[in-house]
Amino acid sequence: MNIEILNRINFHGCELRKEKVSTGNPDDTIIWEMVYAPDGGLVGKIEEAHTIIVKLGILPEKQKPEFTGCTIGFSEKSQKWYGWSHRASQGFAVGDFYFKDFESPMKNRIQNLEEARESANNFADAV
């Protein structure tokens, strides 16, 4: 698959790209618009990105440098770290229960934003 960037514009601190995607077969060439985070991670189509970035105020990022998509992010507005997949999303703030996985009991409270970030990472891994 070959991706050619046709246009780039700022999208609330991220980048909206118009891209031409081809597989080598001229009949399979498509043009789409996708939003990318400052770290280069794919946020998604403009509708998804608008919800994440504008409505929720989240600055999305990749969980790990080797990932291509964004599945976590921090919201200054709510002071929460969020984790998500295509199936579910959840925000974690100081005072919330620490999330390790769906099998572990949720008995410890999040003490700081680093633990909130860990919970968001764990949630994104679990869903």
C-alpha positions in Angstrom: 0.0 0.0 0.0 1.3 3.4 -0.9 0.1 6.6 0.7 0.7 10.0 -0.8 -0.2 13.1 1.3 -2.1 15.6 -0.9 -2.8 18.3 1.7 -2.2 19.0 5.4 -4.0 21.5 7.7 -4.1 22.1 11.4 -7.0 20.4 13.2 -7.1 21.7 16.8 -3.4 21.0 17.5 -3.4 17.8 15.4 -3.1 17.4 11.6 -5.8 16.7 9.1 -4.4 15.1 6.0 -6.0 14.4 2.7 -4.3 11.2 1.4 -4.3 9.2 -1.8 -4.0 5.5 -1.0 -3.1 3.1 -3.7 -2.4 -0.7 -3.7 -0.9 -0.8 -7.2 -4.2 -1.4 -8.9 -5.6 1.8 -10.4 -9.2 0.6 -9.6 -8.3 0.4 -5.9 -7.0 3.9 -5.5 -9.0 6.0 -2.9 -8.7 9.5 -1.4 -9.6 9.9 2.2 -9.1 12.4 5.1 -7.6 11.3 8.3 -6.5 13.1 11.5 -3.0 12.4 13.0 -1.8 13.4 16.5 1.4 15.4 17.1 3.3 12.2 17.7 2.2 10.9 14.3 -0.3 8.4 15.6 -3.5 8.0 13.6 -6.6 9.4 15.5 -9.1 8.4 12.8 -11.6 9.9 10.5 -12.6 13.5 11.1 -15.9 12.6 12.9 -14.1 10.4 15.4 -11.3 12.9 15.8 -13.8 15.7 16.4 -15.4 13.8 19.3 -12.0 12.9 20.9 -10.3 16.3 20.4 -13.0 18.9 20.3 -15.9 17.5 22.4 -13.8 15.7 25.0 -10.8 18.0 24.9 -8.4 15.0 24.6 -4.9 15.4 23.1 -4.5 11.8 21.7 -1.3 9.9 21.6 0.1 6.5 20.8 0.4 4.1 23.8 3.8 3.0 22.6 6.2 4.4 19.9 5.8 1.4 17.7 2.0 1.7 17.5 0.4 3.4 14.5 -2.9 4.4 16.1 -3.8 6.5 19.1 -5.6 4.8 22.0 -4.9 7.0 24.9 -4.9 10.7 25.6 -5.1 13.4 28.3 -7.8 16.0 28.7 -6.7 19.3 30.4 -10.4 20.2 30.6 -11.4 17.2 32.7 -7.9 16.4 34.2 -8.4 12.8 33.1 -6.4 10.3 31.1 -8.6 8.3 28.6 -8.1 4.9 27.1 -10.1 3.5 24.2 -10.5 1.1 21.4 -13.2 0.8 18.7 -15.3 -1.0 21.4 -15.1 1.2 24.5 -13.6 4.2 26.2 -13.0 5.2 29.8 -11.6 8.2 31.6 -9.4 8.0 34.7 -8.8 10.8 37.2 -7.2 11.2 40.6 -9.5 9.6 43.1 -11.0 7.0 40.7 -10.4 3.3 41.1 -7.1 2.1 39.6 -7.7 -0.2 36.6 -5.4 -3.1 36.0 -7.6 -5.5 34.0 -11.2 -6.8 34.0 -10.3 -9.7 36.4 -8.5 -7.7 39.1 -10.6 -6.2 41.9 -10.8 -2.4 41.8 -10.0 -1.5 45.3 -7.1 1.0 45.1 -7.7 4.6 44.3 -5.6 6.6 41.8 -3.2 8.8 43.6 -1.7 10.9 40.8 -1.9 11.6 37.1 0.8 9.0 36.3 -1.4 6.3 37.9 -4.4 7.7 35.9 -2.2 7.3 32.7 -1.4 3.7 33.7 -5.1 2.9 34.2 -5.9 4.4 30.7 -3.1 2.3 29.2 -4.3 -0.8 30.9 -7.9 -0.1 29.8 -6.8 0.4 26.2 -5.0 -2.9 26.3 -8.0 -4.7 27.8 -10.5 -3.5 25.3 
